Amino acid sequence: MGRGMKFAESDVKKYAVHKNFKIYQPEKIKQNEEFIKEIKELNPDVICVVAYR
């Protein structure tokens, strides 16, 4: 964020945290068996993946 290039939460994440939504932010998904298991147990109808730099 800004010229200092410091990490900052987006407004969307701030809103989700405020509304007590579960947020998943694994460093990597590939070969992350714990994360994959947790998502499978949730059995979601829809998954939204957002990535940017």
Backbone as a printed PyTorch tensor [residue, N CA C, xyz], in Angstrom:
tensor([[[  0.8470,  -1.1830,   0.0000],
         [  0.0000,   0.0000,   0.0000],
         [  0.8800,   1.2300,   0.0000]],

        [[  0.5760,   2.1500,  -0.8430],
         [  1.3080,   3.4100,  -0.8740],
         [  2.7400,   3.2520,  -1.3340]],

        [[  3.5060,   4.2810,  -1.1810],
         [  4.8940,   4.2620,  -1.6400],
         [  5.7630,   3.3380,  -0.8150]],

        [[  5.3870,   3.1010,   0.4310],
         [  6.1580,   2.2080,   1.2790],
         [  5.9580,   0.7390,   0.9420]],

        [[  4.9820,   0.4580,   0.0490],
         [  4.6740,  -0.9140,  -0.3740],
         [  4.4400,  -1.8350,   0.8220]],

        [[  3.7640,  -1.3230,   1.8400],
         [  3.4460,  -2.1210,   3.0210],
         [  2.1330,  -2.8520,   2.8070]],

        [[  2.0440,  -4.0530,   3.3790],
         [  0.8170,  -4.8150,   3.2680],
         [ -0.2790,  -4.1590,   4.1070]],

        [[ -1.4770,  -4.1420,   3.5430],
         [ -2.6250,  -3.5960,   4.2560],
         [ -3.8590,  -4.3970,   3.8610]],

        [[ -4.7690,  -4.5770,   4.7790],
         [ -6.0160,  -5.2700,   4.4860],
         [ -6.8530,  -4.4290,   3.5350]],

        [[ -7.4850,  -5.1180,   2.5870],
         [ -8.3950,  -4.4240,   1.6850],
         [ -9.6740,  -4.0780,   2.4320]],

        [[-10.4430,  -3.1780,   1.8690],
         [-11.7250,  -2.8190,   2.4760],
         [-12.6700,  -4.0230,   2.5090]],

        [[-12.5660,  -4.8710,   1.4970],
         [-13.4110,  -6.0700,   1.4460],
         [-13.0740,  -6.9990,   2.6130]],

        [[-11.7820,  -7.2000,   2.8690],
         [-11.3950,  -8.0610,   3.9840],
         [-11.8140,  -7.4420,   5.3140]],

        [[-11.6510,  -6.1500,   5.4650],
         [-12.0690,  -5.4860,   6.7010],
         [-13.5580,  -5.7030,   6.9470]],

        [[-14.3580,  -5.5990,   5.8850],
         [-15.8000,  -5.8090,   5.9930],
         [-16.0990,  -7.2610,   6.3950]],

        [[-15.4110,  -8.2140,   5.7370],
         [-15.6290,  -9.6270,   6.0280],
         [-15.2660,  -9.9520,   7.4710]],

        [[-14.1720,  -9.4050,   7.9520],
         [-13.7630,  -9.6250,   9.3390],
         [-14.7970,  -9.0230,  10.2840]],

        [[-15.2590,  -7.8350,   9.9610],
         [-16.2760,  -7.1660,  10.7810],
         [-17.5570,  -8.0010,  10.8710]],

        [[-17.9080,  -8.6800,   9.7710],
         [-19.1170,  -9.5090,   9.7320],
         [-18.8570, -10.9510,  10.1860]],

        [[-17.6460, -11.2020,  10.7000],
         [-17.2650, -12.5150,  11.2180],
         [-17.2960, -13.6230,  10.1700]],

        [[-16.9530, -13.2920,   8.9300],
         [-16.8310, -14.3030,   7.8840],
         [-15.5200, -15.0490,   8.0880]],

        [[-15.5270, -16.3260,   7.7870],
         [-14.3050, -17.1200,   7.8530],
         [-13.4350, -16.7530,   6.6450]],

        [[-12.1890, -16.4170,   6.9050],
         [-11.2690, -15.9950,   5.8440],
         [-10.1460, -17.0250,   5.7580]],

        [[ -9.8720, -17.4800,   4.5570],
         [ -8.7790, -18.4160,   4.3290],
         [ -7.7180, -17.7090,   3.5000]],

        [[ -6.5030, -17.6750,   3.9910],
         [ -5.4120, -17.0440,   3.2710],
         [ -4.1450, -17.9000,   3.3680]],

        [[ -4.2060, -19.1070,   2.8010],
         [ -3.0030, -19.9400,   2.8660],
         [ -1.9070, -19.3540,   1.9860]],

        [[ -0.6780, -19.5290,   2.4160],
         [  0.4620, -19.0620,   1.6210],
         [  0.4670, -19.7600,   0.2640]],

        [[  0.2250, -21.0740,   0.3020],
         [  0.1340, -21.8750,  -0.9170],
         [ -0.9910, -22.8810,  -0.7480]],

        [[ -1.6300, -23.2280,  -1.8520],
         [ -2.6970, -24.2260,  -1.8110],
         [ -2.1580, -25.5780,  -2.2520]],

        [[ -1.2930, -25.5540,  -3.2410],
         [ -0.7310, -26.7900,  -3.7720],
         [  0.0000, -27.5510,  -2.6670]],

        [[ -0.3510, -28.8000,  -2.5170],
         [  0.2370, -29.7020,  -1.5250],
         [ -0.0210, -29.2420,  -0.0770]],

        [[ -1.0420, -28.4440,   0.1440],
         [ -1.4330, -28.0170,   1.4880],
         [ -2.6200, -28.8920,   1.9010]],

        [[ -2.3150, -30.1110,   2.3440],
         [ -3.3530, -31.1010,   2.6350],
         [ -4.3380, -30.6330,   3.7040]],

        [[ -3.8670, -29.9170,   4.7030],
         [ -4.7490, -29.4350,   5.7680],
         [ -5.7990, -28.4680,   5.2160]],

        [[ -5.3690, -27.5480,   4.3700],
         [ -6.2920, -26.5840,   3.7640],
         [ -7.2780, -27.2930,   2.8380]],

        [[ -6.7760, -28.1960,   2.0070],
         [ -7.6310, -28.9200,   1.0640],
         [ -8.6810, -29.7320,   1.8180]],

        [[ -8.2810, -30.3850,   2.9020],
         [ -9.2130, -31.1700,   3.7150],
         [-10.3050, -30.2760,   4.3020]],

        [[ -9.9050, -29.1110,   4.8180],
         [-10.8800, -28.2020,   5.4210],
         [-11.9020, -27.7160,   4.3940]],

        [[-11.4450, -27.3900,   3.1980],
         [-12.3630, -26.9410,   2.1430],
         [-13.3000, -28.0790,   1.7390]],

        [[-12.7660, -29.2810,   1.6010],
         [-13.6130, -30.4270,   1.2470],
         [-14.6780, -30.6840,   2.3070]],

        [[-14.3270, -30.5240,   3.5760],
         [-15.2900, -30.7320,   4.6570],
         [-16.4000, -29.6850,   4.6250]],

        [[-16.0850, -28.4890,   4.1700],
         [-17.1100, -27.4470,   4.0640],
         [-18.1180, -27.7640,   2.9550]],

        [[-17.6640, -28.5090,   1.9400],
         [-18.5050, -28.8710,   0.8070],
         [-19.2260, -27.6390,   0.2290]],

        [[-18.4830, -26.6100,  -0.1650],
         [-19.1130, -25.3810,  -0.6400],
         [-19.7570, -25.5450,  -2.0140]],

        [[-20.7970, -24.7770,  -2.2690],
         [-21.4230, -24.7360,  -3.5890],
         [-20.5990, -23.8700,  -4.5390]],

        [[-19.9570, -22.8520,  -3.9740],
         [-19.1830, -21.9080,  -4.7770],
         [-17.9060, -21.5560,  -4.0240]],

        [[-16.8190, -21.4040,  -4.7690],
         [-15.5640, -20.9410,  -4.2080],
         [-15.0930, -19.7620,  -5.0570]],

        [[-14.7270, -18.6930,  -4.3880],
         [-14.2150, -17.5080,  -5.0740],
         [-12.7340, -17.3720,  -4.7210]],

        [[-11.9080, -17.3280,  -5.7480],
         [-10.4810, -17.1840,  -5.5490],
         [-10.0450, -15.8550,  -6.1460]],

        [[ -9.3670, -15.0580,  -5.3350],
         [ -8.9050, -13.7470,  -5.8050],
         [ -7.4130, -13.6510,  -5.5030]],

        [[ -6.6620, -13.2720,  -6.4930],
         [ -5.2260, -13.1040,  -6.3010],
         [ -4.7660, -11.8770,  -7.0760]],

        [[ -3.9230, -11.1110,  -6.4460],
         [ -3.3530,  -9.9320,  -7.0960],
         [ -2.0990,  -9.5430,  -6.3750]],

        [[ -1.3150,  -8.7360,  -6.9960],
         [ -0.0930,  -8.2580,  -6.3720],
         [ -0.0090,  -6.7800,  -6.4980]]])
